[in-house]
Amino acid sequence: MRNIFIIHGSYGYPGENWFPWLKKELEKLGNRVFVPEFPIPKDDIEGHSLDKWVKAFEPYKKFVNKDTIVIAHSRGCSFIFQLLPILEIKIDSLFLVGAFVDYDQWRPDVYDKYDSFQAKPYLWKRIRQLAGQIEVFQSTNDVIPISEGQFIADWLKAKIHIIKNAGHFNIATYKKFKEFPFLLGRVKLRV
């Protein structure tokens, strides 16, 4: 049995998108699956806070070990980029869905609401050392350019999957993302 984490993104919550479906499918395989809920802003002025997300993860630290799998979506990827070097615990694998790095470059209109996730540089070499296998999933028609995923994959020496017309891998883009069979297939290779 592995401990598996599914990390939501900006304005997200555990019961959206493919998260409940994936949790159920991975639990059927005998895994313990956590989908933590992170604090989201109450208004457009407040913005997301890395410190609040790290604090919200505190109760889950005891479940992170060498066999842990982390699956992150969107802002959740940025969170994991900061969290892994803080935890200093090597995990089995990391799956990054709709990840990004340079939010300022492609969304300068809202960058100031998210800068705490990017205030400190990402420690790419350390992240690479702390995750056994890393896979990146990017879409051909997401607001996040494929170049962001490629940049991440290059720095982390990760396998990248370019998925045609998947939007931002959420139901806001496509209703079909109540499930994500391709991701499940990739994760099953690790359990």
N, C-alpha and C positions, 0 to 999 in steps of 0.2 A: 504494500500500500504506500502510495506517495501522497504528500501534502501538495495540493495544487491551488494556486491563487489565480483568480481572475480579477484584474484591476480595471475599473471603469475609467472613463475620461471626463472632460469638462462637462459640467451640468448633468452628469450621468448618475446612474444608481444601479444597484445589483439586479433589479428585475427587468431591465430593458435589453433590447437587442437579442443577441444570441447567447447572452450570459446564462440565463436559467436553463436553456436547452443544453448547453455545453456542460454545465455543472451536473445536470441529471445524467447525461451520457457518460461522463467521467466517473461519477459515483457508481454507476452500474458495473464499472470495471474494477470496483473495490478501492477507489481512491477517496481520500478526504479532501473535499473541495471547499475553499473559502472564497466568498465574494464580498470583501469588505465595502462598507459604505463610507465614502469620504465627504467631508463638508464642502458644499457648493455655495457660492455667493447668494445672498438673499436679494441683491440688486446688482445693477450694472456698474455701480461705483466701487463696490467692495473688492471684487476680483477673487481669484483662487489664491490660496495660501499654501506654499510648500510646508511650512512649519506645522500648520493644522493637519495636513495630510500625514506627515511623519508621526505626529502625536496620535492620530486616529489608528495608525498601524501598530502602535505599541503593544496592544494585547495579542497580536498575531506573531510577534517576533519569535516566541517560543516554538512555533511550528515551522520555522525556516531551518532547513538543514541541507546536507549534501544531496538528498534525493528530491528536493523540492523543485517543482515546475512553476514558472510564473508566466502568465498570459496577460498581456497588457494591451489596452486599446487607447489610441489617441493620446490625450494628456496623461493617461496612465503610464505610457511609455516614458515620458519625461520624468514622471515621478520615480519610476524604477531606476532611471539613469542616475538620479540623485540618491535613492534609497540604498542600492546595493553597496556603494562604498561606505555608507554610514553603518550598515549592518556588519560588513566585513565577514559575511558567511558565504562560502561557495555553494552555489545551487547547481542542480543538474542541467536545467535548460530554461531558455527564455524565448518566448514567442511575442513578437512586436507587431501589432496590427494598426495600420494607419499612423505610424510614428512620424514625428517631425523633430527638427532641431532648431531651425532659424525662423521662429514664428514672426519675428520682427520684419524679416525680409518679405514675406508673402502676406502678412496681415498686420501692417503697421497701425491700422485703425484701432486695434484692440490689444496690442502688445503690452501696454502698461498694466492691463488686468492680469497678466499671466507671468510677469517678469520674475517673480520669486522662484519659479521653476527653472529659470535660465540665468539667475543672478550669479551663480557660481558655474564655472566651466564644467562640462561633463568630463569625467575622468575615464576616457575611453579605454585606455590600457588596463586600468583596474577593473572596469566593468567586464572586459574580455576575460580577465583572469578569474573573475568570480562567477561566471556562467559557463558551464561546460559546452553546451550547444546553443546557438542563437539562430533564429530564423526571423526574417522580416517579411511582412505582407503589405504590398502597396497596390493601389488601384490605378488604372489608366485614366479614370475620370474623377478623381478626388480633387478637392480644392488644394490638398497637399500634393505638391509635385512629386513625381517618381524620383526625381533627383534627391529629395530629402531621404527617402528610404535607401537609395543607393549609397548616399553619403554615410548613413548609419551602418549599412551592411559592410562597406569598405573599412570603416574604422574598427568595427567589431569582428571582422573576418567572418561574417555571417552569410548564410544562404538567403537569397532574396527571391520572393515569389511575386511576380507582377501579374495581377489578376485583372482581366479585362472587364471594364464597366461594373466595378463593385462599389462605386461611390466612396463613401467614408466607412464602409462596412457596418452600417447601422440601418435601423428601420426607417429613420427619417429620410434616408436616401432611397432605399429599396425595401419594401415590405418583406422580401425574401430573407432578410438578415435576422429573422427570428431563429434561424439555424445557420450553421456555418460548417457543413460537412468536410470541406477541404481542410480546414484548421483542425477539426477533430481527428482526421486521418493522420495529420502530421504529429499531433500530440500523442496519439496512440502508439506511434513508433518509439516513444520514450517511456511508456508505462508497462 
